Amino acid sequence: MSFAEKAKNKAEELTGMAKERVGDATDNERLEAEGATQRTEARARQAGGQAKEAGRDVKEAFRG
């Protein structure tokens, strides 16, 4: 995962978190749910990228 992808995912996560908090503060359930979904999707992409990097590290370790 490139630095740009990591930064984009982090920005997406923070945007989702902000939407979630604004939705909670204004009793806007739709905005709150949208923010939670956006944050969760960004975290899932980050986890996928980390798993992919870990797989490459293991592969490299066996190549030695």
N, C-alpha and C positions, 0 to 999 in steps of 0.2 A: 504494500500500500504506500503510495507516494505521500510526500509531505502535504501536497495540495489536497489530496483526498482526505487525509487525516484532519486537516484544518477545516475542510468543508463539512465533514461529519460532526466535528466539535461545534461549529457554528450552527449547524442544524439542530443539534442537541440543545444548545443554549436558547435558540429561538423557540423550540418546543417548550422548554422549561418556562420561558417568559410568557408564552401564550397560556400555558397551564395556570400560572399564578395570576395573570390578569383575569382569566376566566373565573377562577376561584374568587377573586376579590370582587368581581362584578356580578357574581351569580349567573354567569353565562356558561351553562353546561356544555354547549356545543364547542365553544372556544376552549374550554378546559379539556374536553375529550380530544379535540384536534391537537392540542399541544402535547398531551400525553402520548398520543399515537406518534407524532413527529419525533418526540424525544426517544421513544422506544425503538423506532425504526433506525434512528441514527446510532443508538447504542448497539443494535444488532449488527449494523454494517461495521462498526468498530470492532466488535467481537469477531466477526467473520474475517476481517483483515488481520487481526492478531493471530487467529488460528492458522491462517494461511502462512503468515510469517514464521510461526512456530514449526509448521510442517517443513518449511524450507530449511530452517535451522537444524532440524532432526536429519533431514536428507543430507545436508552438508556434513554433519557430524559422522554419518556412516561412510561418506566418501573419504573422509579423513585427510 
